[in-house]
């Protein structure tokens, strides 16, 4: 899951970015509104965290512009102002949720999870495919009741497959949603990670879940 | 419409009704008295006319039948009571008809007629006079002196009477007395009726006037109700309401305008406070968010000791930043509201600026910025608060260092100009854009910094504090700037006169 963080306070952006990366999210940071709109045009984000007080144009106008462009990516507003009027104008400009600084990081993570599963039929944090299941809250992965240890990137990759079960997932989709802007898409890093993941998930089982679609990408089939 | 006794509306209507009441009572009283007099005058005239007519009738009789005592008595009885038959009746029948027609017109039948001789003894009297009445009329009859008529009122049990006494002469004999009394009942009825009308109509008019007065008062006081309505709408959250001034009377307009101006001033200061507290919240919540976020993330998982050290360092920095912000806010509050904390004393400027120069060098050292000073070395004195004046210059220098790139220069120039000292801090930094020049002294103003400079943009209070300190020293800070080339901040202070 790839997140755009729009925050001008470098130190705040810093810890949110690090905290989210520890939670297997791919994170890009924009320090002002113009940059945020540009980055959103270039990359497909699964969620945008938007500070209201920004240099130049503020978060509210950024949010409005994104919504006017028919971009329905969930937006989580972040600000130091916490009175009802500010919350109302934030939500009215098109934001999906609102968090006041200083916030608890756990709460930020919970709100992000809630926003990301908003369009899913299954609203719990556990996603299942065949005998494989992952818990988005604890990041535990089990196959046939047996726990499997994954690295941060492997988990993020598997989660993306699980959210698109029985659908073809291209390398571009993976690079855009599992990695951030620093990723160099001309390498074969994705194939390497998919192989690691296959070794951990499929090698001990007769029923293989991850299949290669030649020339296109991969599919996780139940 | 409920009446409140301490309301202006009620007072206005009461005053209105009271004034109207007094006017009405005086007016009605005057009318009543004039009516009373004119009715009595009419009655007297009528009585006078009656005596004359009777006089003429009797004399005409006697002219017809002869001038002797017998025909005199006969004429009296005939005229007053239509008694006795005269032998020459046919001869006088026609005359009589004319007389009686005239007498009838005067309606003598209802009156009491008494004819007395010159000694005051009744000779002939009308039949409606019983013995009692006759004696009353006779007893009180007084001889009209100097041949003039005399009027008097006779009080009876249930019938007051107006009585005329008029002299009567015939053939030089007399004076006899004609006494005619007439009841004042009809007059009294008219007067009573009038009095009744007055007594009933005045309260009715006043009641009606009171009602009209209330309506008037409501109309006059309508703007007050409007003001009240508006005032009730105003809360600390919404000060946008104003009383409409169109269709408001001139006097009320002053009140309404004054009131609207007051709300405008309140609105401005409320917005100011709101903005200020929002800035304060932002300045304090940002470091808090950093401290909290860094700590929470550090505690979620095991990290290496270097990471913990980094988090502790950040937390320390941020708590220092909060303390600095709070100190600056407290200082600003003191500058604004407690100017008495300043201790003005005689300061020697050469020494003072040398200290400033040393501080400036320390501040600029880390960014490898050079500092120049140009200053005459004649001892010069100024009356100032040394601690805060130093703060003023250091804030300006701090700002200059912040916006001057590494390796460039800052200069401090001091000049004495008769009664003034002019101190200028020039930098060779990024300069200030024209649109921001007027804003740099505002509280919490931040220039929209680009990424290279964002390392430490401060809390936006430094220049604001400098400006407040300058104001307390009867001075002002002027700034000139060329974007890309640098800025010059100039402080002009009055010298202490020897």
Interface residues (C-beta under 8 A of the other chain):
Chain A: X8 X9 X10 X11 X12 X15 X16 X18 X19 X22 X31 X32 X53 X55 X56 X80 X81 X82 X101 X102 X103 X104 X105 X106
Chain B: X278 X281 X282 X285 X286 X288 X289 X290 X291 X292 X293 X294 X296 X297 X300 X301 X314 X318 X446 X448 X449 X451 X454 X455
